[in-house]
Amino acid sequence: MTDNNEKPDLNKHGGENGKLMRSATYASVTVAIILICIKLMAYLSTNSVAILSTLVDSLLDMVASVINLVAVRHALVPADHDHRFGHGKAEALAGLFQSAIIAGSGVFLVFQASERLLNPKALDSSNMGIAVMVVSIVLTLFLVTYQRYVIRKTRSVAISADSLHYVGDVLINGSVIIALVLGGVFHWVYADGLFAIGIALFLLFSSWKIIRASFSDLMDEELDDGERTRIIDLVKAHPGVLGIHDLRTRRSGQQVFIQMHLDMDGSMSLHEAHKISDDVEQQLMTEFPEAEAIIHQDPIHEAAPSP
């Protein structure tokens, strides 16, 4: 393992990432509260279940964002005596809780939309509803843009899931505008219920994606093939490494854990083998700043060439 004085200083890196992740969660909660207020006024004015569905979705956004805020703060707590691998899986646990809430709301909206299809009603004040949806889209796009910036810097699982949900909100709000135009302008009374069902199905689909991502983290799924290939190529590029085997990887929140066995010339000294391992770990930490590597050295005794 690399000596502490040879490792890159990741405390500053982690601190900057933590500030970005926290600011993204605060922004998410703030936007959700604003959207709840304006959508509530729009629903009371229009009596549209499509707007009701987006209001429910914004309520869930706030709940999910608050959960993310708490999960991110806990996940950023450094490893301690009782949690030697850190607290990163708090993000995945929060994701499972979010997915349960989102799935429940999707089922609720299916029932509400079905009732509206059976008993269609004309929409009122569609212009106000459209204006509210446009404002919602603009606010959400600003939030998603900032979240994408944070994701590029931190690769946070929690922020990625939250951003995906808000991207869905943009699509949902756009579909509500269409429903309001069809119902309020063209007097197609079934548009409201049909689009509400579409939104409910989208919520259920989003819930399933969050469940998959959370289980991937909780079940210690390997990094994707591209990242594993990068690790193997980087390790093999070192002239002192003859081969690599038993590569194991997993992700836990921000943290990535890498384990491997390196094949080295069995005739070299322990000091030389340790130095090569340090060099490899240093390169891995440069390529994957959030990683922690555990390297085992295996001596290889090559047969002497034939005379």
N, C-alpha and C positions, 0 to 999 in steps of 0.2 A: 504494500500500500504506500502511497505517496506520503512523505513527511509533511507535517502541518505547515512548515515554513516553505515548502515547495508548491503547495496548492494555490490555485488562484483564489483571490479574496472574493468569496461568493456572498458574504454577509451584506455588502453594499448592493450587489445584484439582487439578492432576495428581498432587501428592504425596498428597493425601487419597484420591484414587481408587486410587493405587498401593497404599496401605496396606490399603484395603478389599479389593482384588483379591488381594493376597498372603494376607491373613487368610482369605479364602474358600478359597484353594487349600490352606492348611494345615489348615483344618477338614475339607475334603474327604478329604485323605490320612488324617487321624486317624480319621474315621468309617469309612473303608474298611478300615483295619487292625483296628478293633474288630469289624466285621462279618465279616471273614475268620476271625477267631479263633472266634467263637461259631458260625458256620456250619460250620466244620470239625468242631467237636465234635458238632454236630447231625447232620452227614452220617455220621460214624463210628458214631453211635448208631442212626440210622434206615436207613442204606443206601438212601436215596431219591435217584434221579437228578434229581428236581425240585429238591431241596435242593442237589445237586451242581451243577445248572445255575446256581442263585443264588450258590453259592460261586465258581464260575468267573466269573460276572458281577462279583462283588465284587473278585476278583483283577484283573479288567480295569479295574474302577473305580479301584483303587489305581494301576495302571500309567498309566491315562489322567490321573488326578489329578496324579501326579508329573510327567508330560509337561506338563500344563497349568501346574503350578507353575514349571517351567523356562521354558516358553514365555512366561508372563506376565512373569516377571522380565526376560527378554530383550526382550519387546515394549515394556516400559516404559522401556528405555534411550533417552535422548534422541537425536535425529538427530545424526550426526557427519559427518566429512569424506567417508567412504566410503558413508554411507547418509543422503543428504540428506532423504529422505522418512521417516526413522525406521525402526523395526524392527517395526512393527505386524503385518506379514504372518507373523511367527513363530507367531502364534496359529493362522492358517489352515493352516500347514504341520504344526503339531501335530495339528490336527483330521484331516488326511488320514492321519497315522500312526495315530491312534486308531481311525479308521474301518476301517483294514486289520486291526488286532488284533481289533476287535469282530466284523467279518465272519468272520474265521477261527474265532473261538470259536463263532459261530452255526452254522457248518458242522459243527464238532466235536460240538456238542450234538445236532444232527439225527441224526448217526450213533449217538451214545450212546442217545438216546431211541428210535430205531428198534430197536436191539438189545433194549431193555427191553420194547418192545411185542411183539417176537417171543418173548422169554423173560421174561414177567411174573413179578414176585416180590412177596410180601406185605411190607408195610411194618411196621417195628417202632418202638416208642416214638414214635408219632405225636404224643402230647401234648407231648413235648419239642420235636419239630420245629415244632409250631404255636407254642409259647412263643417259640422263637428267631425265628420269622418276625414275630411281633408286636413283639418288641424291635427287630428290624431296621427295621420300618416306622416305629416311633416315632423312632428315631435318624435315619433318613433324612428324615423329615418336618421335624425340627428343622434339619437341614442345608439342605434345600431352601428352607425359610423364610428362613434367613439368606442363602442364595445369591440369592434373589429380591430381597431388600433391596439387596444389592451390585449386582445387575443394574440396578435402578432408578436407583442413584446413578452407575454407571459405564458402562452399556451395553456391557459387555465381551462380545466374541464367545466367548472361551474359557470364561468362567464360564457364559454362556448355554448352551453345548453341554454342559458338565458338569452343569448343573442339569437339562437335559432328560433326560440319561441317568439321573440319580437319581430323577426323577419316574417314569421307566419302571421303576426298581427297586421303587418303592412298589407299582405295579400288578403287577409280577412276584411280589413276596413275597405279595401278596394271593391271586394265583392258586395259589401253592404251598400256602397254607393250605387252599384248597378241595381241592386234589389230596390233601393229607394226610388231610383229613376223609373224602373219598370212598374213599380207599384203606385208611386205618387203621380207620375206624369202620364204613363200609359195605362194606368188603372188595372194592371195585372195583379190581382189580389193574391195569387198563389206564389208570387216571386219571393215574398218575405219569408214564408215557411220553408220553401225549397232552399234558399240560400242559407237559412239558419241550420238546416240539416247538413248542408255542405260544410259549414263551419264546424259543426259538432264532429263530423267525420275527420276533419283536419286535426281537431284537438285529440281525438283518439289515436290518430296516426302519430302525432307529435309525442304523445305519451309513450307509445311503444318504442320510439327511437330513443327517448330518454332512458327507458328501462334497459334497453340493449347496451347503451353507453355506460350506464351505472354498473350493470353486471360485469361488463368487460373489465372495469376497474377493480371491482370487488373480488372477482375470480382470478385476478392476476394474469390476465390475458397478455400474451407476448406483444411486443411492439410490432408495428406493421413490417412487411417484408423490406420495404425501402429503407427504413431506419436500421434494421438488422444488417442489411447489405452494407450500409455506410459504416457500421461498427466493424464488420469483418474486414472491409477494404482498408479502413484506417489502421487496424491492428496489424494486418499482414504487410503494410507498407514499411513497418519498422524492420530494419536489417537484422536485428537480433532475434526476431520472432520467426521460427520455422513453421509454425502452424497454430491453429486455434480450434478448440472443440468444446463441447458442453456449454455453448453460449446460452445463457438464460437471461431474459429481460422481463421487466414488468413496470407498470406505472402506478403511482399512488398520488393522486392530485397533481401537484407541481413536480413532485419528485419522481425520478426515473432510477431504477436499480438495475445494474448490469453485473452479471457474474460470468466468468469464463475461465478456461484452462488454456495456458499458453505453452506450446512446445518450444523448448530451447535446447541449445547444445549442452549435453550433459557434462562436458568437460570444463565448462566455465565455472567460476567460483560463485558462491552464494551471493556475494556482494555484487558481482556483475549481473546475475539474474535479477536481483532486487532492483538494480538501477534500470534495467530494461522495463521491468514492470512499472516502475515509477514513471518512466517516459511515456509508456502506453497509456497509463491512467491520466497523465497530464494532457495528452492529446484528446482523450475521450472527454475530459472535463472542459476542454476548449470547444469541442464540437457540440457537446451536450452539457451546458453549464448547470443544468438542474439535476445532473446524474450523480450517482454514487456507485463506484466500481469496486468489485471484489475480484481479485485476480489470483489464481493459483498457478504456480510454475511447475511444469512437468519436464524432467530431463529426458532428452532423446539421445541415445547412444548410436550414432550412425556407424555402420560397418566400414572398416577401412577399405579403400579402393584396392582392387586386385593388382598385383605387380605386372 
